[in-house]
Amino acid sequence: MTTRTRLVCRCGGAIRPRRYLTIPELCEDLDITRSTYYDWRRTGKAPRSRRLPNGSIRIDRDVYEAWLDTLIEEDN
């Protein structure tokens, strides 16, 4: 079992979880390659993301956590 780390933002001395994940951060958290992420995204299996004006993609942490919750398998 792997442990997920929380990325934090130090804003004015306060420490709080960052709201958005980058693709490399998401891939590291899930232990997948970027190509796997893009395959999932193309087929609609990845968490919803947003494209910023500069073209980079971000995943909202709340959306990511909710998406992970949908992947929990029930014991038979």
Contacts in CASP RR format, 6 or more apart in sequence:
PFRMAT RR
TARGET T0000
AUTHOR 0000-0000-0000
METHOD contacts of the structure
MODEL  1
MTTRTRLVCRCGGAIRPRRYLTIPELCEDLDITRSTYYDWRRTGKAPRSR
RLPNGSIRIDRDVYEAWLDTLIEEDN
2 31 0 8 1.000
4 29 0 8 1.000
5 29 0 8 1.000
6 17 0 8 1.000
7 17 0 8 1.000
7 18 0 8 1.000
7 21 0 8 1.000
7 25 0 8 1.000
8 15 0 8 1.000
8 16 0 8 1.000
8 17 0 8 1.000
8 18 0 8 1.000
9 15 0 8 1.000
9 16 0 8 1.000
9 17 0 8 1.000
9 18 0 8 1.000
9 19 0 8 1.000
17 61 0 8 1.000
18 61 0 8 1.000
19 60 0 8 1.000
19 61 0 8 1.000
20 58 0 8 1.000
20 59 0 8 1.000
20 60 0 8 1.000
20 61 0 8 1.000
21 29 0 8 1.000
21 58 0 8 1.000
21 59 0 8 1.000
21 60 0 8 1.000
21 61 0 8 1.000
21 64 0 8 1.000
22 56 0 8 1.000
22 57 0 8 1.000
22 58 0 8 1.000
22 59 0 8 1.000
23 34 0 8 1.000
23 37 0 8 1.000
23 57 0 8 1.000
23 59 0 8 1.000
24 34 0 8 1.000
26 37 0 8 1.000
26 47 0 8 1.000
26 59 0 8 1.000
26 64 0 8 1.000
27 33 0 8 1.000
27 34 0 8 1.000
27 36 0 8 1.000
27 37 0 8 1.000
30 37 0 8 1.000
37 46 0 8 1.000
39 45 0 8 1.000
40 46 0 8 1.000
41 49 0 8 1.000
46 67 0 8 1.000
47 59 0 8 1.000
47 63 0 8 1.000
47 64 0 8 1.000
47 66 0 8 1.000
47 67 0 8 1.000
48 59 0 8 1.000
48 60 0 8 1.000
48 63 0 8 1.000
48 67 0 8 1.000
49 57 0 8 1.000
49 58 0 8 1.000
49 59 0 8 1.000
50 57 0 8 1.000
50 58 0 8 1.000
50 59 0 8 1.000
50 60 0 8 1.000
51 57 0 8 1.000
52 58 0 8 1.000
END
